[in-house]
Amino acid sequence: MHSSTLPSEQSTNSVDFPRQFARTRRFSLGVPRHFTVSPDGRRVLFVRTGSGADPIGRLWQYEDGSERLLADPALLVGAGSGTVPEEERLRRERARERSVGVVSYATDEAARLVAFALSGALWAVRTDGGTPFSVPAAGPVVDPRPSPDGRYIAYVSRRCFHVVDLTGADRQLARAEDPEISYGLAEYAAAESMRRSRGYWWAPDSRHVLVARVDTSPVERRYLSDPADPAKPPQAIRYPAAGTANAEVTLELLSLEGERVEVEWDRKAYEYVVAAGWDAHGPLVTVQSRDQCTMRTLAVDPETGATEVLHERTDPAWVEILTGTPARTASGALVLPEDEGDTRYLTVGGQRVTPEGLQLCAVLGVEGERVLFTASDDPLETHVWCHEPGHDLRRLSRDPGRYTGAARGGTLVLAGLTPRGHEVGVLRGDGAAGDPPYQALTSLAEEPSITPRPVHLTLGERKLRGVLYLPSWHEEGTGKLPVLLDPYGGPSIQVVGRARDWFTCVSQWFAEQGFAVLAADGRGTPNRGPAWDKTIHGDQLGPALEDQVDALRAAAAQCGDLDLTRVAIRGWSFGGFLAAAAVLYHPEIFHAAVAGAPPTDMRMYDTHWKERYLGHPEEQPENYERTSLIGHGHLLSRPLLLVHGLADDNVAAAHTLRFSAELLAAGKPHSVLPLPGATHLPADDAVNAQLLHFQRDFLMSALEGGAGKE
């Protein structure tokens, strides 16, 4: 690379960045998260690890302006990273959990009793003083949750549902009749694709529980083995691939006295249980049709299990699931999203309460008639808003960034990804962030050794949001830079925004190696409205790839230092699929690619996620043919590196292995990097550090060494 300047300190720091990136688990360690505010607003509970490089989560309480440690796994069970039940390991994998120790918790209604699991044991602590204490349980504990009155703790053990009081008197309310049946756990499709991680919900009276019963026997069985350890037996998992049978999910109303009532609805027409809950007005359940074009909100009679349709949403493409909905206010008004035109509105009691152009993202909570939610009127930012009858709609987060939060009793917790990184603050009163009294919760996260230098761009006729990262040592006009596209490009994730996240740091690191790095959010990515979302219906590849090509050309028109004769692309998961597709279909534009965990055969991906966008494979096979890479390997003419974890139970390694076999049979040279023992989110720090180096070296070599050196 030719430059009139020497590499800067930023470039020098890039040498240490891959190791830092790995040991901090993508800079997630040490960040306060999982907030609960007490009803009186005096106490805030949260989880935070011991430092930016310590993976052990601890339970904390903020009260009267100070933080207090409630539970430290190192003092309770040693390192806090002992063996966890298989159901808990799978729950963490679905949540992409990167820490150990206390990774989640639940409280009673008053936030006085907190329950959590450590290495399969049940623990509790009171927030008004005292030390954590163990609660005898019938077996390894998963997802413990106190009753609203704090007298009992429910949990799942060996797929059975239990309730125990604080003396250890245990009741098994539902016994798994078969190894394929579980009570109180979310099935794979719910946890991976519907954002429903729970499988039971307490009633306000603390005497009844709404519990999901899951039967996975109809679901296809897959086997995950470890080729690096041939003596280890394979693990059997139930995976609902597109077009195949789902788990059978039913709901039961259980009483502490042992009574059981089954919830009734047309399960054949509505086989997905999207959400559930139990408030002062009774149980509430949301179900969805297999084609995802109809979603119903049902009120449940707690005595008989009979249901009544309270609301129905339909869409010719699919009905979007929105986190936190449905909910009900104190008066019983339903809180729901409504899509019309290119706006996703918030509705309360059937009335729209947000304006056109403000895109509802999630409902964070309801207190009385007040609704706290996140929304975006700029694709680069997401803010916390408040709706309350008799008051103007208010935005509570001020500075640029992507925010979430929790509120209760006049206390607001704002957690944001800002241009400065993770920031969390506690605010008392009805003001917004920055108003006194405002106090930041301590973040122990490490400061990245790389400082992103984003140049935000609006690209092409569709006004794609993009961001360009250039080497800190590069001066405009001093030489052409090879280009690296660094997208995700699929539903649910944005990589462009006014916030410093781990992926912005990684993009800048690649820039310091000598690339001009371009990231762009195309059609189907969030926060541009329902019409934007639905443009990918029936074709997840064409629009996404076209937008990356358009973004590249538009960026090159704005920045003359981009060398379009040397263009690479990298990505993981959907981004990996997009990277492999780029060199298959546009070798005249893309000259090399790194594809991590790419779903190459859409028929092998799960029912709820893939049928949402492509329909049922038996009814619309052409959508799967058009979108899958399998069957098109003969088109490859550029260097391609495929990377895949061999223990990935989300995008199975078979995606990469079958595609590689197809490439080999077609005589198409390529490279494969298998990661033994790695899941969809590789956890080994050494592997994660070296992966960045490996990708850089592959791309430099593929582009004939034109990307310079550290």
FENUR-V226610 format. One line per field, one symbol per residue. ss: DSSP state (@ for helix, = for strand, . for the rest). psi: psi as a letter, one per 20 degrees, with the letter a starting at -180 (. if undefined). burial: # if it has 16 or more other C-alpha atoms within 10 Angstrom, else .. A space follows every 10 residues. Layout:
ss->???
psi->???
burial->???
This chain:
ss->........@@ @@@@@@@@@@ @@@....... ..=====... ..======== =..======= ===..===== =.@@@@.... .....@@@@@ @@@@.....= =....==... ..======.. ======.... ..==...... .=====.... .======..= =====....= ====...... ===....@@@ @@@@.....= ==.....=== =====..... ====...... ....====.. =......=== =====....= ==........ .========. .=======.. ...======= ......==== ====...... ......==.. ...======= ..======.. ==......== =======..= ========.. =======... ...==..... .=======.. ========.. ========.. .......=== .......... ...======. ...======. .......... =====..... .......... .@@@@@@@@@ @@..====== =........@ @@@@...... .@@@@@@@@@ @@@@@@@@.. .========= ==.@@@@@@@ @@@@@..... .=====.... .@@@.=@@@@ @@@@...... @@@@@@@... ..@@@...== =====..... ...@@@@@@@ @@@@@..... =====..... ....@@@@@@ @@@@@@@@@@ @@........
psi->ppqiqqprhg hghihigggg gghjlkkhqi pprmqppqhi jhqpqrpprh aijojoqqpq pppkjrqpph pohhigjchj kapqqhhhgh ghghilpira coirrqrahi khppqrqoki qpqqqqijrr rqqqppriap pplqpqqhij hrpqrppljq pqpqriijoq pohppoiqij qqpjqprghg hhiikoiqjq pqqhijiqpp ppppojhiqq pqpprnhini ipqqppqoon qpirqrqopr pqopqiiiqp pppprnhhhn ipogqrroai iaqpqpqqqh ijippppppp oighiqqpoh qppqphfqop pppiqqrqrh ijppoqqppp ckpoqpqoki ppjqrpioop gqphrpocjp pprqrpjpii qprprppppi qqppphpgqq aoqaaqqqkj pppppqorii bpppqpppaj arphqqpppp qppjqqpqip oqmpopqppa hjlpprpppq qhipppiiqq pqpopmrfia qippiprmqo rhhhggghgh giijqopppq oapirrkjrg hggiijpini gggghhhhgg ggghhhhhoi jpoiinprqq rqchhgghgh hghgimiigp iqqpoplpnh oiiirqgggh hghiaphhhm hhhhghhqhp ijhiipjqpp pppppijojf nqihggghgg hggghjkoqr qpoqnpipah npipggghgh hggggghghg ghkljjjar.
burial->#.....#..# #.###.#### ########## #########. ########## ########## ##.......# ###......# #..##.##.. ####..#### ########.. ########## #######... .#.####### ########## .######### ######...# ####.#.... ########## ########## ####.#.### #######.#. ...###.... .......### ####.##### #####....# #####....# #########. ..######## ########## ##..#.#... ..#...#### #########. ...######. .#######.. .###..#### ######...# #######.## ########.. ....###..# ########.# ########## ########.. ####...##. #.####.### ####.##.## ...####### ####....## ########## #..####### ########## ########## ########## ########## #.###.#### #####..... ####.##### ########## #######.## ########## ########## #######... ..######## .##.###### ########## #######.## .##....#.. .#.####### ###.#..##. ##..###### .##..##...
